[in-house]
Amino acid sequence: MPLYTPKSINLAIDEEHLKAIFKEQDTDGDGRLSKAELLKAFEKLGSRNPGWRVRRSLHHADTDGDGSIGLNELEQLVKYAVKQGYGVN
C-alpha cells in the first residue's frame, strides 16, 4: 500500500527558527548571505518563486546596499520573511 505524502505541510515557524534557517545557508562562513545563499534559503522555505523573493528581500533588508545580507541585517530579513507568511510568532 503506497504511503500518502502531502504536497505541502503548513508548519508554524517562529522567528528564531527562521533566523537559524537563514544562518545555516551561509555555506562559505563569511557572515553574509549572498544571493545564491538566499536563493537556497527561500527554496528550503518552499517559496514558489525564490529568485523574485531574493530580490525583494534584498530590497527590504540590505540596508548598506552591498548586495548581500549581513548579520546586522538579519533581523530585517526575518521580519520581511514573517511578513510574507514564512513564519508565525
C-alpha positions in Angstrom: 0.0 0.0 0.0 1.6 3.4 -1.0 2.1 6.0 1.6 0.3 9.3 1.1 2.7 12.2 1.0 1.1 15.7 1.2 2.4 18.2 -1.3 2.7 20.9 1.3 2.6 21.0 5.1 1.7 24.2 6.9 4.1 24.3 9.9 4.4 27.3 12.2 8.0 28.6 12.2 9.0 31.1 14.8 11.4 34.0 14.2 14.3 32.2 15.8 13.8 29.1 13.6 13.7 31.4 10.5 16.9 33.1 11.7 18.5 29.6 12.1 17.4 28.6 8.6 18.9 31.7 7.0 22.2 31.4 9.1 22.7 27.7 8.1 22.7 28.8 4.4 25.9 30.8 5.0 27.8 28.0 3.5 31.1 29.9 3.0 31.1 31.1 6.6 31.7 34.8 5.8 28.8 36.0 8.0 26.9 37.3 4.9 24.1 35.8 2.8 24.8 36.1 -0.9 22.1 36.0 -3.5 22.8 32.3 -4.1 22.7 31.5 -0.4 19.4 33.5 0.0 18.0 31.5 -3.0 18.8 28.3 -1.2 17.1 29.5 2.0 13.9 30.6 0.2 13.9 27.3 -1.7 14.2 25.4 1.6 11.3 27.5 3.0 9.2 26.4 0.0 9.0 29.7 -1.9 7.1 29.4 -5.2 9.4 32.0 -6.9 12.6 32.1 -4.8 14.5 34.3 -7.3 11.9 37.0 -7.0 11.8 36.6 -3.2 15.6 37.1 -3.1 15.3 40.4 -5.0 12.5 41.6 -2.7 14.3 40.5 0.4 17.4 42.4 -0.6 15.3 45.5 -1.3 13.8 45.3 2.2 16.8 44.1 4.3 20.0 45.1 2.5 20.4 48.4 4.3 24.0 49.0 3.3 23.4 48.2 -0.4 26.2 45.7 -0.8 24.0 43.1 -2.5 24.1 40.7 0.4 22.6 40.3 3.9 25.0 40.6 6.8 24.4 39.5 10.4 23.4 43.1 11.3 20.7 42.9 8.6 19.4 39.5 9.5 16.6 40.9 11.8 15.2 42.9 8.8 15.4 39.8 6.6 13.5 37.7 9.2 10.8 40.5 9.6 10.4 40.5 5.8 10.0 36.7 5.7 7.5 36.7 8.5 5.5 39.5 6.8 5.4 37.3 3.7 4.0 34.4 5.6 7.1 32.3 6.1 6.8 32.2 9.9 4.4 32.6 12.7 5.2 34.3 16.0 
